[in-house]
């Protein structure tokens, strides 16, 4: 009985003290609750367009401030395609597919400065390496690719990140890779598409590029459609059947153009023009299960795949 009374008195005291604290700090608490910011890794970050406020962006490296503006918000200005296992690097952002050991998507913000020749940057000094911020169960390893017949294909292209050596090096994390056919694809057709995206910076001030894998069905001899894809290595890294790029380009006058591409992960004849791989953006969204640039209504776009909206 005495124990119960003491417990009751302790509870009342705690409630009283809490009420006193709230009363004394009412203004300060209101400021905190109304503060449009989020604490991530012990750092208070102001919520900006495109920055999730539930702490889902896991920084593989510390957040980088550029001119007082958070780089993640800059890259993701027009929205996140999804919020699954999002990881931020110094100059690109990706969502990692832990089951398939490849990205779901990789987002880049590219300008003339990002692709300009920089004598301080040397790609040959970069090594492919696993990202140790990923749980060991879900990492891909260089050994998975060895002898597989597939290249470690960049999703965020190394040539898009020449502002600093560190930026280029981070594109060599295996979290940014997916198995690609080498001859005729990664080293040729895919490389041509990457160069095309870089050339867009000659016309547009800002180029926002989202890249990723697809696993598309194919009708087989029994008349039924199946999604079949190879896996490689001890960690069963998935080999995508196709890859996509969806790009939004910001012109000097503020108008926005969009381009969308899907390429099969196979040898492609050199004479095939990049434009032959253009597809309606919504077909990529349906296939990937993602919404690209959802902060931009399609009716606000000036052109899609070169055609006036």
Secondary structure, DSSP 8 states (H G I E B T S, - for coil): -HHHHHHHHHHHHHHHHHHHHHHHTHHHHHHHHH--EEEETTEEEE--TT--SSS-EEESS---EETTEEHHHHHTTT--S--SSEEE-SSEEEEEETTTTEEEEEEEEE-HHHHS--TT--GGG---B--TTS-GGG---HHHHTTSSEEEEESS-GGG--S-HHHHHHTTBGGGEEEEEIIIIITTHHHHHHHHHHHGGGT-SEEEEEEEEE---EE-TTS-EE----EETTTTEE--SEEEEEEEEE-TTS-EEEEEEEEESS---TT--GGGGB--HHHHHHHHT--SSTTS-GGG-SEETTEE-
